[in-house]
């Protein structure tokens, strides 16, 4: 058994609903290993430190526990997953300026971003895997496993919400 730290963010059915009403139910449903964030009406976030055989099992069991306590809750995001340069710098233990310089001058150690705009975003799992392959930075192995599990859940959620599958033409465009 390993210990995994991650955050799950949920949208409640009613955006005026007070998430504090669910704290006891979450505890009883198996979320005693989570800190519950209830700052916004209609939203709830849970920061878990969960022991499990794998990161995927840790996250999926936590989602099941939340759904048992709040059946109408809809997952917004599992983190860590989407990250910017500041997040990456914090994770690998360097300054944002250093990471910005690395991004600007050593593009080969960065995967392609998934969003390029005011803030460039990557999936943390792809960044860490690329860094590992290039020996660029040191970080704990379980972080790749955790970020990969979250990326898979977030991507599956997006595809499910879009309610479509990629046909051959589209698949070749995004490959």
N, C-alpha and C positions, 0 to 999 in steps of 0.2 A: 504494500500500500504506500502510495506517495501522497503528499499534500499539495493541493493545487489552489492557487488564488485567482479569482476571476470575479467579474461583476456582470450581473444581469439587469437590464433595464426593461421595464414593462409599462405599457399603456393600459389604464383601467377603462372599463366599458364607458363609464360616465366621467367626463373630464372635470366635473365638479365634485367627484367623490373624494372623501378624505382618506388617504391611504393608511393613516394611523389605525383605522378600524380593522385592518387586516393583520396587524403585528402579532396578536395572539394566535390567530389561525395559521399564520406562517410558521410560527414556532412549533405548534402542534403537528403540522404537516411535514416536519423534518428539516426545517430551515434554522435550527438552533445554532448552526455553524455560520450564520450570516449576520452582518450588520445591516440594518434596514434603513434606507434613506427615504424620507417622506417629505421632502422640501416643496414639491409641487402638487397641487390638486390634480387628480387624474393620472398621476405617474407614481411609480415606485421603483426604487433601485435596491438591489441586494448585493453586498460585497461578501462573497463566500471565501472561506478557507476550508476546503473539503478534502477529506481523505478518500481516495478511490484507487482502483487498479490502473486507471488511465484518465487522461484529461477529458476525453470524450464521455466516459462514464460519469465523471464528476459533474460536468456541465449538464448532460442529459438528465441525470437524476435530480439535479437542482431545479431544472425547468419543470420536471414532473411534479416535484414537491410544491413549487409555486402554483402550478395549474390546479393542484388538488386543493390548495387553500383559497385560490382566487380563480375559479373556473373560466371567467370571462377575460382574464388578463391576456394581453397580446404582447409577445416579445418584440421589443424595439431593437435591442442590440445586446450581443455578448461581447465583453471586452476582457483582455486586450485583443484588438484586431486592427482597426483602422488607426494609423498613426501618422503624424507629421514629423518634421525634423527635430522639433523640441522633444517630442516623446521618445524618438529613437535615441537622441543624445542622452536623455535621462536613463534609459534602459541600459545602454552600454557604458555609461559612466564617463561621459565627456561633456564639454560645453556645447551649447547650441551653435556657437560661432565655429567651433572645430568641426561639427557635423556639417554645417553649411559649406565650409571650405572643402571638406571631403566630397560632398555632393557636387560642388561646382567644378572641382579639379580632377576627381577620380570617379567619373561616371560608371566605370566598369565594376565598381563594388556596390552599385545600387541597381536593383531591378527597375523595370519601367514602373512609374507610378500608375495608380488606378484613377487618380484625379490630379490634374495640373491646373491650378488657378491661384487665387489669393493664398490658399494654403495647399501645397502639394501633399497628397496622401498616398500611402502604401498599405498593403496588408503586412502586418508585423511579421507573420510567418515567412513571407517571401524575402523580406529584408534580412531576417536572422539567418535563413538558409543560405542566402547569398554571402553574407558576412562570414558564415562558418566555412563555406567553400573557399573563400579568399583569405581566410585567416585574419580578417580585418580587425575584429574585436572579440573580446571574451565575454561570455554570459552563461547563465545556467542552462543546461540542456532541457530541463522541463519547460522552459519558457517557449521553446519552439513547439513542443507538443501542445501546450496550452493555447498558444496563439493559432496554431493550425486547427485545433478543435473548434475554436470560436469562429474562425474564418469559414469553416465548412458549415457551421450552423447558420451564420449570417447569410451566406450565399444561398443556402437551401431555402431559407426564409424568404429571401428576395425573389427567387425563381418561383416559389410557391405563390407568393402574393401577386406576381405578374401573370401567373396562370398561363404559361406558355412553355413550349419546348423549342429548342433551336433546330431548325431544319438544316439540311445539308449546305445550302448557300450561305446562311448566316454563320454556321459553324466554321466554314472556311474563312470568313471575313475576320472572325475574332481569334482564330488560332495563331 
